[in-house]
C-alpha cells in the first residue's frame, strides 16, 4: 500500500503556465523595505521570482487574485531576520516591524500582498526537494476543490553564497488521462556558483 495520498484519490493533472527565477549572491540588494514595511530578504527574493513567473503566464494573475494560491518552500525562510532580532535583544531596541518580518510565513505572505493574490497560502520550512511532492499534492487539491484556479509554487535554495528563488505557475491541465505530472525539479536544482549567479 502506498503512503502517497494521491495514489488512491482521483488525480487532477496540472500543467505549468509560467516560470520565473532570481539568482543572486546578495539577497539584501533585492529588499524593498521602507519606513512602514519590513520583510526578510528571502521573502523579497520569493516576491521577485513570483512576479517573474506571473509575467511569464498568459493569464493576468493579479486580475484573478481571488483565485490564485501560493505555496512557498524554504529551509531558511526568515532566519536572517531572526538572527538580527536575537543580536538586537540585549540592546533592548527592537523594531516591531522586524517581528512581523521574522514570521516564516511571510515568505508566502509578502508575494501575495504585493501581487494581490487572495487564494490559499502555505509555507513549508524545509528544503525544496523533499517538499515538492507535498506541495504538488496540495496544489492539486486546491484546484480540484475550487479553492484556487492557479497555484504558484515558489522555492528558495542557498548553495554557499548563492541564493536562488524560483517559481512556477500551475493550473488544471484540462486534458484527458493519461497526463504526465508537471516536472518541478528545477525548483530544487542547485543554485549556480557565485561567479555564475547574477543579481
Backbone as ProteinMPNN parsed JSONL, in Angstrom:
{"seq_chain_A": "XXXXXXXXXXXXXXXXXXXXXXXXXXXXXXXXXXXXXXXXXXXXXXXXXXXXXXXXXXXXXXXXXXXXXXXXXXXXXXXXXXXXXXXXXXXXXXXXXXXXXXXXXXXXXXXXXXXXXXXXXXXXXXXXXXXXXXXXXXXXXXXXXXXXXXXXXXXXXXXXXXXXXXXXXXXXXXXXXXXXXXXXXXXXXXXXXXXXXXX", "coords_chain_A": {"N_chain_A": [[0.84, -1.179, 0.0], [0.536, 2.221, -0.836], [2.053, 5.156, 0.599], [1.49, 7.578, -0.418], [-0.971, 9.985, -0.616], [-2.15, 10.704, -2.999], [-2.212, 8.442, -4.489], [-4.489, 6.925, -4.115], [-6.551, 8.724, -4.347], [-8.628, 10.449, -6.789], [-6.858, 11.68, -9.597], [-5.931, 14.993, -10.488], [-4.706, 16.333, -12.991], [-2.084, 18.722, -13.506], [-0.661, 21.565, -15.204], [2.245, 23.478, -16.093], [2.332, 26.998, -16.46], [3.83, 29.25, -16.371], [7.055, 30.605, -15.524], [9.575, 31.771, -13.294], [12.669, 33.162, -12.092], [15.157, 34.154, -9.697], [18.503, 34.734, -9.243], [21.167, 35.218, -7.063], [23.991, 36.609, -5.28], [23.719, 38.362, -3.302], [21.287, 38.763, -1.388], [20.177, 40.88, 0.111], [20.283, 43.091, -1.528], [18.029, 42.963, -3.036], [15.951, 43.65, -1.465], [13.127, 45.642, -0.55], [12.488, 47.323, 1.561], [10.819, 49.727, 3.643], [9.827, 52.692, 5.501], [7.451, 51.901, 6.65], [7.25, 49.244, 6.166], [8.634, 46.068, 6.474], [10.446, 43.275, 5.458], [11.93, 40.035, 5.345], [15.001, 39.327, 3.559], [14.823, 36.897, 2.044], [12.068, 36.653, 1.671], [11.619, 38.838, -0.004], [13.103, 38.017, -2.236], [11.593, 35.789, -3.019], [9.232, 37.106, -3.672], [10.031, 38.545, -5.915], [10.708, 36.464, -7.706], [8.194, 35.262, -7.975], [6.828, 37.384, -9.199], [8.103, 37.395, -11.683], [7.392, 34.871, -12.661], [4.613, 35.189, -12.819], [4.48, 37.183, -14.766], [5.319, 35.719, -16.926], [3.213, 34.145, -17.499], [0.232, 33.478, -19.373], [-2.206, 34.253, -18.35], [-3.69, 36.986, -16.592], [-2.691, 37.226, -13.555], [-2.946, 38.953, -11.39], [-5.424, 40.185, -11.819], [-6.951, 37.942, -11.463], [-6.834, 37.521, -8.783], [-8.371, 36.597, -6.485], [-8.508, 33.932, -6.961], [-6.026, 32.813, -6.917], [-3.574, 30.839, -5.548], [-0.767, 30.216, -3.321], [2.24, 28.494, -2.663], [5.009, 28.423, -0.677], [8.396, 27.507, -0.35], [11.121, 26.968, 1.72], [14.09, 26.255, 3.43], [15.438, 28.045, 4.918], [13.821, 30.313, 5.237], [12.944, 32.973, 7.199], [15.326, 33.26, 8.598], [17.514, 35.039, 8.604], [16.432, 37.49, 9.522], [15.504, 36.65, 12.02], [17.926, 36.141, 13.296], [18.966, 38.72, 13.329], [17.193, 39.977, 15.087], [17.744, 38.508, 17.404], [20.369, 39.319, 17.888], [19.951, 42.002, 18.446], [18.413, 42.028, 20.742], [19.759, 42.073, 23.359], [20.434, 44.781, 23.472], [18.069, 46.019, 23.747], [16.577, 47.504, 21.931], [14.287, 47.193, 19.652], [12.698, 46.828, 16.526], [9.231, 46.825, 15.972], [8.317, 46.151, 13.433], [10.181, 44.345, 12.521], [9.623, 42.067, 13.959], [7.261, 41.171, 12.758], [8.346, 40.744, 10.237], [9.966, 38.6, 10.765], [8.402, 36.381, 10.832], [8.071, 33.151, 9.629], [6.087, 32.536, 7.777], [5.897, 34.748, 6.181], [7.326, 34.474, 3.839], [5.585, 33.401, 2.083], [3.441, 35.104, 2.424], [4.241, 37.806, 1.772], [4.685, 37.849, -1.136], [2.006, 37.45, -1.916], [0.679, 39.675, -0.828], [1.954, 41.785, -2.216], [1.217, 41.246, -4.848], [-1.487, 40.959, -4.921], [-2.757, 38.486, -4.529], [-5.252, 36.395, -3.314], [-5.949, 33.839, -2.665], [-5.619, 30.497, -1.22], [-2.798, 29.93, 0.985], [0.459, 28.61, 1.8], [3.304, 27.904, 3.731], [6.23, 26.066, 3.615], [8.648, 25.085, 5.686], [11.284, 23.829, 4.869], [13.754, 21.945, 2.981], [13.637, 22.307, -0.632], [13.541, 19.903, -2.329], [12.489, 17.513, -0.847], [10.062, 18.66, -0.217], [8.55, 19.08, -2.494], [6.745, 16.946, -3.496], [4.613, 17.044, -1.585], [3.824, 19.708, -1.883], [2.921, 19.741, -4.535], [0.791, 17.921, -4.357], [-0.876, 19.368, -2.619], [-1.412, 21.628, -4.207], [-2.815, 20.399, -6.306], [-5.074, 19.539, -4.853], [-6.22, 21.986, -3.964], [-6.936, 23.151, -6.437], [-8.652, 21.186, -7.466], [-10.744, 21.267, -5.608], [-11.722, 23.76, -6.067], [-10.736, 25.86, -4.632], [-8.731, 27.389, -5.636], [-7.779, 28.6, -8.868], [-5.397, 28.908, -10.047], [-2.134, 28.095, -8.995], [0.794, 29.123, -7.483], [3.945, 27.72, -7.045], [6.652, 28.335, -5.187], [10.128, 28.348, -4.559], [12.954, 28.61, -2.436], [16.459, 28.37, -2.377], [19.698, 27.908, -1.006], [23.063, 27.719, -1.922], [26.15, 27.629, -0.782], [27.373, 30.842, -1.158], [25.489, 31.609, -2.951], [22.143, 32.379, -3.734], [18.971, 31.209, -4.719], [15.782, 31.909, -5.97], [12.879, 30.522, -7.157], [9.999, 30.051, -9.216], [6.965, 28.479, -10.224], [3.961, 28.709, -12.138], [0.966, 27.009, -11.796], [-1.82, 25.3, -13.273], [-5.024, 23.737, -13.949], [-4.69, 20.924, -16.092], [-6.568, 20.222, -17.944], [-6.859, 18.117, -19.753], [-7.53, 14.925, -21.232], [-7.022, 11.846, -19.391], [-4.254, 9.58, -20.076], [-2.166, 11.842, -18.234], [0.874, 13.525, -17.871], [2.682, 14.217, -14.866], [3.533, 17.518, -13.846], [6.89, 18.634, -14.284], [8.673, 19.69, -11.702], [11.237, 19.799, -10.845], [13.204, 21.671, -11.272], [12.852, 23.619, -9.375], [14.166, 22.668, -7.182], [16.759, 22.48, -7.947], [20.376, 22.75, -7.807], [21.837, 25.942, -6.97], [23.556, 28.097, -9.159], [27.157, 28.562, -8.979], [28.726, 31.334, -7.221], [30.206, 32.93, -9.102], [28.779, 32.581, -11.421], [26.254, 33.364, -10.798], [23.921, 35.937, -11.076], [22.689, 39.266, -10.349]], "CA_chain_A": [[0.0, 0.0, 0.0], [1.341, 3.425, -0.962], [1.85, 6.218, 1.572], [1.152, 8.789, -1.154], [-2.43, 10.112, -0.641], [-2.639, 10.855, -4.367], [-2.275, 7.135, -5.139], [-5.85, 6.402, -4.017], [-7.507, 9.773, -4.704], [-8.636, 10.763, -8.215], [-5.84, 12.661, -9.96], [-6.345, 16.204, -11.187], [-3.421, 16.723, -13.563], [-1.776, 20.135, -13.626], [0.378, 21.938, -16.15], [2.903, 24.739, -15.766], [1.999, 28.042, -17.432], [4.748, 30.378, -16.222], [8.231, 30.325, -14.69], [10.453, 32.898, -13.025], [13.716, 32.882, -11.113], [16.12, 35.191, -9.327], [19.729, 34.161, -8.714], [21.966, 36.322, -6.546], [24.881, 36.386, -4.147], [23.434, 39.445, -2.348], [19.828, 38.862, -1.226], [19.777, 42.178, 0.672], [20.148, 44.088, -2.594], [16.698, 42.813, -3.628], [14.949, 44.083, -0.486], [12.436, 46.897, -0.821], [11.925, 47.744, 2.842], [10.607, 51.16, 3.823], [9.548, 53.123, 6.876], [6.267, 51.224, 7.182], [7.229, 47.851, 5.694], [9.891, 45.32, 6.59], [10.367, 41.834, 5.192], [13.214, 39.356, 5.254], [15.499, 39.25, 2.179], [14.299, 35.726, 1.325], [10.692, 36.971, 1.268], [11.7, 39.715, -1.177], [13.522, 37.199, -3.373], [10.425, 35.0, -3.437], [8.295, 38.036, -4.298], [10.55, 38.857, -7.246], [10.558, 35.267, -8.543], [6.759, 35.131, -8.249], [6.483, 38.41, -10.193], [8.596, 36.963, -12.988], [6.553, 33.747, -13.103], [3.306, 35.738, -13.194], [4.648, 37.894, -16.03], [5.538, 34.702, -17.956], [1.945, 33.414, -17.628], [-0.713, 34.141, -20.274], [-3.32, 34.784, -17.554], [-3.397, 38.115, -15.704], [-2.916, 36.664, -12.225], [-3.398, 39.996, -10.467], [-6.865, 40.316, -12.03], [-7.571, 36.708, -10.959], [-6.269, 37.404, -7.436], [-9.165, 35.788, -5.551], [-8.412, 32.525, -7.355], [-4.611, 32.463, -7.022], [-2.963, 30.366, -4.309], [0.693, 30.223, -3.347], [2.972, 27.636, -1.732], [6.405, 28.849, -0.612], [9.256, 26.484, 0.25], [12.489, 27.408, 2.034], [14.551, 25.77, 4.729], [15.939, 29.209, 5.653], [12.713, 31.247, 5.485], [13.315, 34.3, 7.701], [16.403, 33.074, 9.567], [18.335, 36.246, 8.663], [15.768, 38.449, 10.401], [15.503, 36.085, 13.374], [19.26, 36.365, 13.873], [19.083, 40.158, 13.583], [16.444, 40.247, 16.313], [18.482, 37.915, 18.524], [21.529, 40.164, 18.186], [19.499, 43.301, 18.957], [17.69, 41.878, 22.009], [20.486, 42.572, 24.54], [20.477, 46.246, 23.482], [16.735, 46.482, 24.144], [15.953, 48.369, 20.928], [13.795, 46.301, 18.607], [11.624, 47.358, 15.696], [8.072, 45.922, 15.859], [8.198, 45.671, 12.057], [11.038, 43.18, 12.312], [8.942, 40.884, 14.497], [6.383, 40.686, 11.687], [9.198, 40.258, 9.157], [10.605, 37.351, 11.168], [7.438, 35.281, 10.713], [8.417, 32.34, 8.452], [5.002, 32.571, 6.801], [5.987, 35.923, 5.308], [7.871, 34.113, 2.529], [4.388, 33.208, 1.246], [2.537, 36.244, 2.577], [4.664, 39.021, 1.067], [4.322, 37.816, -2.561], [0.559, 37.597, -2.077], [0.336, 41.079, -0.548], [2.47, 42.647, -3.28], [0.614, 40.967, -6.146], [-2.945, 40.898, -4.812], [-3.279, 37.12, -4.537], [-6.069, 36.206, -2.116], [-6.31, 32.433, -2.523], [-4.966, 29.816, -0.091], [-1.336, 30.005, 1.036], [1.132, 27.658, 2.669], [4.765, 27.987, 3.755], [6.867, 24.83, 4.054], [10.001, 25.411, 6.152], [12.087, 22.633, 4.624], [14.409, 22.029, 1.671], [12.676, 22.124, -1.726], [13.385, 18.562, -2.918], [11.502, 16.675, -0.169], [8.784, 19.359, -0.077], [7.81, 19.195, -3.755], [5.561, 16.077, -3.618], [3.515, 17.571, -0.764], [3.364, 20.961, -2.487], [2.15, 19.409, -5.732], [-0.475, 17.326, -3.899], [-1.704, 20.45, -2.093], [-1.876, 22.423, -5.347], [-3.867, 19.607, -6.957], [-6.269, 19.567, -4.018], [-6.834, 23.323, -4.015], [-7.564, 23.363, -7.738], [-9.767, 20.227, -7.596], [-11.855, 21.72, -4.765], [-12.155, 25.098, -6.462], [-10.18, 26.88, -3.748], [-7.876, 28.214, -6.484], [-7.679, 28.203, -10.273], [-3.966, 28.942, -10.335], [-1.307, 27.977, -7.787], [2.234, 29.301, -7.654], [4.85, 27.036, -6.12], [7.911, 29.073, -5.191], [11.116, 27.709, -3.687], [14.244, 29.274, -2.224], [17.552, 27.458, -2.029], [21.024, 28.521, -0.922], [24.23, 26.864, -2.082], [27.266, 28.509, -0.498], [26.974, 32.251, -1.147], [24.484, 31.844, -3.981], [20.74, 32.159, -3.387], [18.064, 31.129, -5.855], [14.33, 31.843, -5.745], [12.281, 30.084, -8.418], [8.55, 29.869, -9.067], [6.138, 28.017, -11.334], [2.51, 28.865, -12.081], [0.278, 25.775, -12.176], [-3.275, 25.325, -13.425], [-5.542, 22.45, -14.397], [-4.215, 20.566, -17.43], [-7.758, 20.135, -18.804], [-6.63, 17.144, -20.822], [-7.931, 13.587, -20.804], [-5.972, 10.952, -18.892], [-3.244, 9.866, -19.056], [-1.45, 13.106, -18.328], [2.073, 13.443, -17.056], [2.806, 15.173, -13.77], [4.487, 18.556, -14.219], [8.248, 18.474, -13.758], [9.022, 20.847, -10.882], [12.563, 19.556, -10.273], [14.011, 22.889, -11.382], [12.719, 24.369, -8.129], [15.098, 22.117, -6.194], [18.085, 22.335, -8.556], [21.423, 23.569, -7.179], [21.993, 27.309, -7.432], [24.896, 28.213, -9.743], [28.23, 29.122, -8.143], [28.68, 32.808, -7.193], [30.734, 33.55, -10.319], [27.782, 32.48, -12.484], [24.975, 33.909, -10.342], [23.814, 37.379, -11.236], [21.775, 39.951, -9.44]], "C_chain_A": [[0.883, 1.24, 0.0], [1.018, 4.418, 0.146], [1.452, 7.527, 0.898], [-0.362, 8.913, -1.228], [-2.976, 10.251, -2.044], [-2.792, 9.511, -5.066], [-3.692, 6.575, -5.117], [-6.898, 7.439, -4.4], [-7.493, 9.985, -6.216], [-7.599, 11.843, -8.514], [-6.463, 13.826, -10.71], [-5.084, 16.795, -11.796], [-3.295, 18.232, -13.743], [-0.74, 20.342, -14.71], [1.001, 23.249, -15.704], [2.593, 25.748, -16.866], [2.895, 29.273, -17.3], [5.884, 29.989, -15.3], [9.023, 31.604, -14.503], [11.511, 32.516, -12.008], [14.567, 34.12, -10.879], [17.312, 34.478, -8.707], [20.626, 35.31, -8.274], [22.945, 35.836, -5.478], [24.661, 37.453, -3.072], [21.928, 39.617, -2.187], [19.373, 40.218, -0.717], [19.578, 43.233, -0.413], [18.785, 44.017, -3.279], [15.589, 43.285, -2.689], [14.38, 45.448, -0.86], [11.768, 47.407, 0.459], [11.817, 49.264, 2.904], [10.253, 51.464, 5.261], [8.356, 52.386, 7.481], [6.183, 49.764, 6.748], [8.611, 47.245, 5.892], [9.609, 43.866, 6.283], [11.776, 41.294, 5.053], [13.679, 39.305, 3.799], [14.982, 38.043, 1.392], [12.869, 35.978, 0.853], [10.685, 37.88, 0.045], [12.158, 38.941, -2.411], [12.359, 36.379, -3.913], [9.422, 35.891, -4.174], [8.728, 38.365, -5.721], [10.416, 37.664, -8.189], [9.099, 35.046, -8.922], [6.321, 36.152, -9.299], [6.919, 37.988, -11.586], [7.788, 35.795, -13.534], [5.191, 34.239, -13.561], [3.385, 36.465, -14.531], [4.82, 36.929, -17.195], [4.263, 33.922, -18.281], [0.994, 34.183, -18.538], [-1.883, 34.779, -19.524], [-2.848, 35.965, -16.721], [-3.71, 37.664, -14.276], [-3.363, 37.713, -11.214], [-4.903, 40.185, -10.597], [-7.616, 39.104, -11.49], [-7.233, 36.476, -9.497], [-7.034, 36.551, -6.455], [-8.985, 34.297, -5.792], [-6.964, 32.057, -7.512], [-4.083, 32.07, -5.653], [-1.452, 30.339, -4.447], [1.258, 29.312, -2.274], [4.438, 28.049, -1.807], [7.211, 27.812, 0.158], [10.638, 27.088, 0.493], [12.899, 26.819, 3.366], [15.158, 26.911, 5.551], [14.817, 30.136, 6.088], [13.266, 32.586, 5.968], [14.446, 34.223, 8.729], [17.284, 34.318, 9.702], [17.735, 37.271, 9.629], [15.718, 37.931, 11.832], [16.853, 36.323, 14.058], [19.484, 37.851, 14.192], [18.371, 40.534, 14.877], [17.195, 39.707, 17.525], [19.685, 38.769, 18.91], [21.12, 41.485, 18.827], [18.861, 43.207, 20.34], [18.473, 42.39, 23.216], [20.541, 44.094, 24.613], [19.129, 46.853, 23.827], [16.068, 47.405, 23.156], [15.567, 47.512, 19.725], [12.671, 46.971, 17.84], [10.466, 46.361, 15.655], [7.909, 45.366, 14.436], [9.04, 44.431, 11.821], [10.449, 41.919, 12.923], [8.012, 40.297, 13.442], [7.214, 40.092, 10.56], [9.886, 38.95, 9.474], [9.676, 36.151, 11.073], [7.777, 34.452, 9.474], [7.34, 32.347, 7.371], [5.066, 33.753, 5.853], [6.614, 35.603, 3.957], [6.742, 33.759, 1.555], [3.509, 34.446, 1.271], [2.938, 37.462, 1.777], [4.375, 38.958, -0.433], [2.832, 38.004, -2.796], [0.122, 39.045, -1.851], [0.746, 41.964, -1.714], [1.755, 42.447, -4.613], [-0.899, 40.785, -6.091], [-3.532, 39.506, -4.908], [-4.011, 36.87, -3.227], [-6.58, 34.776, -1.957], [-5.576, 31.814, -1.346], [-3.442, 29.933, -0.178], [-0.797, 28.97, 2.014], [2.625, 27.921, 2.591], [5.3, 26.683, 4.327], [8.317, 25.151, 4.406], [10.872, 24.165, 6.079], [12.764, 22.771, 3.266], [13.421, 21.724, 0.541], [12.466, 20.681, -2.166], [12.37, 17.697, -2.172], [10.128, 17.336, -0.038], [7.931, 19.304, -1.341], [6.634, 18.233, -3.887], [4.369, 16.582, -2.811], [2.948, 18.854, -1.369], [2.506, 20.686, -3.712], [0.804, 18.796, -5.356], [-1.412, 18.401, -3.368], [-2.254, 21.313, -3.224], [-2.996, 21.7, -6.091], [-5.17, 19.686, -6.175], [-6.972, 20.904, -4.063], [-7.574, 23.541, -5.322], [-8.768, 22.432, -7.916], [-10.982, 20.678, -6.795], [-12.391, 23.092, -5.144], [-11.668, 26.188, -5.528], [-9.275, 27.839, -4.511], [-7.964, 27.706, -7.918], [-6.221, 28.125, -10.716], [-3.234, 28.838, -9.009], [0.144, 28.2, -8.186], [2.955, 28.474, -6.612], [6.2, 27.718, -6.267], [8.86, 28.426, -4.194], [12.387, 28.541, -3.625], [15.261, 28.218, -1.834], [18.846, 28.264, -1.97], [22.088, 27.443, -1.075], [25.464, 27.75, -1.918], [26.791, 29.941, -0.383], [25.857, 32.563, -2.13], [23.088, 31.485, -3.481], [19.925, 32.102, -4.672], [16.63, 31.078, -5.379], [13.698, 31.567, -7.094], [10.801, 29.826, -8.193], [7.929, 29.376, -10.366], [4.694, 28.404, -11.068], [1.9, 27.557, -12.576], [-1.208, 26.037, -12.349], [-3.718, 23.954, -13.914], [-5.099, 22.175, -15.827], [-5.358, 20.496, -18.429], [-7.531, 19.22, -20.007], [-7.078, 15.78, -20.337], [-6.738, 12.788, -20.283], [-5.489, 10.073, -20.055], [-2.563, 11.206, -19.308], [-0.247, 13.045, -17.412], [2.064, 14.534, -15.983], [3.801, 16.263, -14.165], [5.84, 18.339, -13.549], [8.645, 19.756, -13.027], [10.441, 20.747, -10.329], [13.471, 20.779, -10.343], [13.962, 23.717, -10.098], [13.717, 23.909, -7.079], [16.524, 22.018, -6.726], [19.118, 23.192, -7.819], [21.499, 24.959, -7.801], [23.406, 27.44, -8.004], [25.884, 28.866, -8.787], [28.225, 30.649, -8.251], [29.184, 33.472, -8.47], [29.716, 33.56, -11.449], [26.446, 33.093, -12.092], [24.98, 35.407, -10.499], [22.963, 38.004, -10.18], [20.422, 39.934, -10.071]], "O_chain_A": [[1.863, 1.309, 0.742], [-0.127, 4.523, 0.586], [1.111, 8.491, 1.584], [-1.009, 8.057, -1.831], [-4.147, 9.952, -2.277], [-3.428, 9.43, -6.117], [-4.063, 5.819, -6.015], [-8.023, 7.075, -4.742], [-6.477, 9.737, -6.865], [-7.477, 12.813, -7.765], [-7.412, 13.651, -11.475], [-4.454, 17.664, -11.192], [-4.257, 18.922, -14.082], [-0.027, 19.413, -15.09], [0.36, 24.042, -15.014], [2.589, 25.409, -18.049], [2.729, 30.238, -18.046], [5.719, 29.157, -14.408], [9.136, 32.421, -15.417], [11.285, 31.652, -11.161], [14.68, 35.001, -11.732], [17.157, 33.708, -7.759], [20.825, 36.268, -9.021], [22.746, 34.79, -4.861], [25.34, 37.447, -2.046], [21.346, 40.521, -2.786], [18.286, 40.671, -1.076], [18.794, 44.166, -0.236], [18.427, 44.926, -4.029], [14.42, 43.317, -3.073], [15.078, 46.296, -1.417], [10.625, 47.864, 0.435], [12.612, 49.987, 2.304], [10.363, 50.605, 6.136], [8.264, 52.262, 8.703], [5.154, 49.119, 6.944], [9.625, 47.838, 5.523], [8.645, 43.292, 6.789], [12.7, 42.02, 4.686], [12.848, 39.246, 2.892], [14.729, 38.157, 0.193], [12.498, 35.562, -0.245], [9.849, 37.721, -0.844], [11.66, 39.18, -3.511], [12.165, 36.288, -5.125], [8.837, 35.48, -5.176], [7.897, 38.453, -6.625], [10.048, 37.836, -9.351], [8.799, 34.684, -10.06], [5.534, 35.828, -10.188], [6.194, 38.196, -12.559], [7.525, 35.729, -14.734], [4.666, 33.77, -14.571], [2.462, 36.377, -15.341], [4.504, 37.274, -18.334], [4.237, 33.132, -19.225], [0.95, 35.412, -18.484], [-2.482, 35.738, -20.01], [-1.733, 35.952, -16.199], [-4.861, 37.717, -13.842], [-4.088, 37.39, -10.273], [-5.593, 40.332, -9.588], [-8.78, 39.215, -11.103], [-7.334, 35.349, -9.013], [-6.421, 35.84, -5.658], [-9.279, 33.487, -4.913], [-6.698, 31.041, -8.154], [-4.133, 32.858, -4.709], [-0.917, 30.428, -5.552], [0.822, 29.342, -1.123], [5.039, 28.025, -2.881], [6.768, 27.303, 1.188], [11.248, 27.649, -0.417], [12.137, 26.876, 4.331], [15.37, 26.758, 6.754], [14.857, 30.685, 7.189], [13.979, 33.263, 5.227], [14.505, 35.049, 9.64], [17.753, 34.621, 10.799], [18.445, 37.847, 10.453], [15.878, 38.712, 12.77], [16.913, 36.66, 15.24], [20.111, 38.191, 15.195], [18.89, 41.319, 15.67], [17.274, 40.374, 18.557], [19.992, 38.93, 20.091], [21.852, 42.029, 19.655], [18.777, 44.214, 21.043], [17.893, 43.093, 24.043], [20.681, 44.65, 25.703], [19.034, 48.036, 24.156], [15.073, 48.043, 23.501], [16.405, 47.156, 18.898], [11.796, 47.605, 18.43], [10.671, 45.188, 15.344], [7.424, 44.25, 14.254], [8.675, 43.566, 11.025], [10.738, 40.815, 12.461], [7.971, 39.082, 13.247], [6.848, 39.065, 9.988], [10.344, 38.255, 8.567], [10.124, 35.014, 11.219], [7.774, 34.99, 8.367], [7.641, 32.184, 6.189], [4.374, 33.772, 4.834], [6.457, 36.379, 3.014], [6.929, 33.813, 0.34], [2.899, 34.801, 0.262], [2.085, 38.101, 1.159], [3.858, 39.933, -0.977], [2.433, 38.647, -3.766], [-0.705, 39.574, -2.594], [-0.034, 42.808, -2.154], [1.69, 43.37, -5.425], [-1.524, 40.487, -7.109], [-4.681, 39.347, -5.321], [-3.461, 37.104, -2.151], [-7.525, 34.528, -1.209], [-4.97, 32.533, -0.552], [-2.873, 30.022, -1.266], [-1.493, 28.519, 2.923], [3.159, 28.137, 1.504], [4.875, 26.245, 5.397], [9.121, 25.453, 3.524], [11.16, 23.529, 7.093], [12.382, 23.635, 2.476], [12.473, 20.964, 0.737], [11.323, 20.265, -2.361], [11.452, 17.18, -2.809], [9.137, 16.654, 0.224], [6.713, 19.466, -1.268], [5.581, 18.66, -4.359], [3.237, 16.553, -3.295], [1.735, 19.062, -1.368], [1.475, 21.33, -3.905], [-0.215, 19.117, -5.968], [-2.613, 18.359, -3.632], [-3.426, 21.688, -3.206], [-4.0, 22.308, -6.461], [-6.241, 19.874, -6.753], [-8.196, 20.956, -4.187], [-8.696, 24.048, -5.332], [-9.792, 22.846, -8.459], [-12.119, 20.501, -7.234], [-13.404, 23.537, -4.603], [-12.132, 27.325, -5.612], [-9.073, 28.975, -4.084], [-8.198, 26.52, -8.15], [-5.866, 27.381, -11.631], [-3.659, 29.422, -8.012], [0.659, 27.558, -9.102], [2.615, 28.519, -5.429], [6.815, 27.685, -7.333], [8.445, 28.006, -3.114], [12.835, 29.1, -4.627], [14.97, 27.298, -1.07], [19.067, 29.175, -2.768], [22.021, 26.39, -0.441], [25.79, 28.532, -2.811], [25.894, 30.231, 0.408], [25.333, 33.677, -2.135], [22.879, 30.428, -2.885], [20.172, 32.868, -5.604], [16.293, 30.297, -4.489], [13.946, 32.284, -8.063], [10.395, 29.427, -7.101], [8.312, 29.797, -11.458], [4.249, 28.427, -9.921], [2.265, 27.056, -13.64], [-1.786, 26.883, -11.667], [-2.889, 23.11, -14.254], [-5.124, 23.067, -16.676], [-5.149, 20.687, -19.627], [-7.957, 19.516, -21.123], [-7.013, 15.503, -19.139], [-5.596, 13.021, -20.681], [-6.276, 9.836, -20.971], [-2.409, 11.638, -20.45], [-0.349, 12.558, -16.286], [1.513, 15.618, -16.175], [4.827, 15.953, -14.771], [5.918, 17.914, -12.396], [8.919, 20.779, -13.654], [10.815, 21.517, -9.445], [14.407, 20.903, -9.553], [14.913, 24.428, -9.773], [14.075, 24.674, -6.184], [17.408, 21.522, -6.027], [18.777, 24.239, -7.269], [21.258, 25.134, -8.995], [24.358, 26.947, -7.4], [25.498, 29.627, -7.9], [27.773, 31.198, -9.255], [28.632, 34.492, -8.881], [29.761, 34.421, -12.328], [25.594, 33.32, -12.95], [25.934, 36.076, -10.103], [22.559, 37.348, -9.22], [19.466, 40.454, -9.496]]}, "name": "protein", "num_of_chains": 1, "seq": "XXXXXXXXXXXXXXXXXXXXXXXXXXXXXXXXXXXXXXXXXXXXXXXXXXXXXXXXXXXXXXXXXXXXXXXXXXXXXXXXXXXXXXXXXXXXXXXXXXXXXXXXXXXXXXXXXXXXXXXXXXXXXXXXXXXXXXXXXXXXXXXXXXXXXXXXXXXXXXXXXXXXXXXXXXXXXXXXXXXXXXXXXXXXXXXXXXXXXXX"}
